[in-house]
Amino acid sequence: MEIKNFESVKRIFNEGTWYHSVEFNEIKSKGTFDYTDTIKDLKLPRLDKLSVLDVGCSDGYFSKYFLENLGAKYVLGVDFNKYDGSIAFEVLNTYEEKYKTKYAEHDDFKILKKDYEKLGLNNSNKFLLLKKIFNLNMDYEFGSIYDLKSFPNSDVTFCGSLLEHLRDPITAIEQLYFKTEKFSIIDISNSFNSGIFKKEPYLKYVGSGGNFFHYSEQGVKNIMENVGFKNVKKLSSYKIKIEKYGYKIPHTVMIGYK
Ligand SMILES: C[S@@+](CC[C@H](N)C(=O)[O-])C[C@H]1O[C@@H](n2cnc3c(N)ncnc32)[C@H](O)[C@@H]1O
């Protein structure tokens, strides 16, 4: 990369809004989540020579990890984010105004426009930024998990921390199933990892403005099995800290085979 663009990259890493903490040279972006030490706790399998469809890919942190650390040959990232300031997850109409404002605040394009443009980017899509500066074999497409038919089947499908934001997890998991050639990995945040519901097929309705359901491991397992996945099991459970607030969120990672 030319040195004149290096300053722009630095500014975006230092001053931009990031979902994940990402390291670039000596700089680390201040993400909502820092998976640097935690990612190994997910116990993700090797993906050597496999193609991956990363649904709800966000800034591409996981896509990058699949390519650089797990040996994947290609990742197609799909996300509902248009990077035009509009809300990128489902909310009921009643909550739309509130979330519109909150969401617009996350877009750092207004303050870093010049830097993005110097890098040939016309919005704040960090997935495309990471693709460019790390020279990664990955592409980004706008789309929804509810309709994946225009995207190619992939050896592996991955869906991280999206399920709890969806009003219809069954269609979502079914769509993943149709696109999967070998196996699918679903990372569920806010899962019930302890207590009496851990072993029950449990979905707790938690509201309609950002989060719809919280899930037990058995709840997700049942849905995955019902849409057709075989040998469904838990890969891991882990906790990740929300950097801003300091408390940790429980996650469960499931795998199901075609
Ligand atoms: C909480 S983030 C998770 C990011 C990343 N996958 C991870 O595991 O950390 C959820 C992402 O899903 C996207 N998203 C929300 N609704 C979606 C939908 N219906 N289809 C595809 N992506 C969606 C959001 O824009 C956001 O980037």
PDBQT file of the ligand as one rigid body, heavy atoms in Angstrom, charges set to zero:
ROOT
HETATM    1  C1  LIG A 301     -24.481  -8.468  15.674  1.00  0.00    +0.000 C 
HETATM    2  S1  LIG A 301     -23.763  -8.367  14.095  1.00  0.00    +0.000 S 
HETATM    3  C2  LIG A 301     -22.743  -9.811  14.033  1.00  0.00    +0.000 C 
HETATM    4  C3  LIG A 301     -21.506  -9.668  13.198  1.00  0.00    +0.000 C 
HETATM    5  C4  LIG A 301     -20.632 -10.906  13.013  1.00  0.00    +0.000 C 
HETATM    6  N1  LIG A 301     -21.291 -11.917  12.216  1.00  0.00    +0.000 N 
HETATM    7  C5  LIG A 301     -20.200 -11.514  14.320  1.00  0.00    +0.000 C 
HETATM    8  O1  LIG A 301     -20.391 -12.710  14.511  1.00  0.00    +0.000 OA
HETATM    9  O2  LIG A 301     -19.661 -10.816  15.156  1.00  0.00    +0.000 OA
HETATM   10  C6  LIG A 301     -25.134  -8.796  13.075  1.00  0.00    +0.000 C 
HETATM   11  C7  LIG A 301     -24.942  -8.420  11.617  1.00  0.00    +0.000 C 
HETATM   12  O3  LIG A 301     -26.036  -8.962  10.872  1.00  0.00    +0.000 OA
HETATM   13  C8  LIG A 301     -26.512  -7.990   9.962  1.00  0.00    +0.000 C 
HETATM   14  N2  LIG A 301     -27.930  -8.296   9.704  1.00  0.00    +0.000 N 
HETATM   15  C9  LIG A 301     -29.029  -7.895  10.394  1.00  0.00    +0.000 A 
HETATM   16  N3  LIG A 301     -30.147  -8.416   9.869  1.00  0.00    +0.000 NA
HETATM   17  C10 LIG A 301     -29.761  -9.177   8.820  1.00  0.00    +0.000 A 
HETATM   18  C11 LIG A 301     -30.439  -9.980   7.875  1.00  0.00    +0.000 A 
HETATM   19  N4  LIG A 301     -31.759 -10.110   7.894  1.00  0.00    +0.000 N 
HETATM   20  N5  LIG A 301     -29.715 -10.632   6.946  1.00  0.00    +0.000 NA
HETATM   21  C12 LIG A 301     -28.364 -10.513   6.895  1.00  0.00    +0.000 A 
HETATM   22  N6  LIG A 301     -27.657  -9.762   7.761  1.00  0.00    +0.000 NA
HETATM   23  C13 LIG A 301     -28.337  -9.109   8.712  1.00  0.00    +0.000 A 
HETATM   24  C14 LIG A 301     -26.244  -6.654  10.627  1.00  0.00    +0.000 C 
HETATM   25  O4  LIG A 301     -26.149  -5.617   9.661  1.00  0.00    +0.000 OA
HETATM   26  C15 LIG A 301     -24.930  -6.937  11.343  1.00  0.00    +0.000 C 
HETATM   27  O5  LIG A 301     -23.828  -6.636  10.533  1.00  0.00    +0.000 OA
ENDROOT
TORSDOF 0
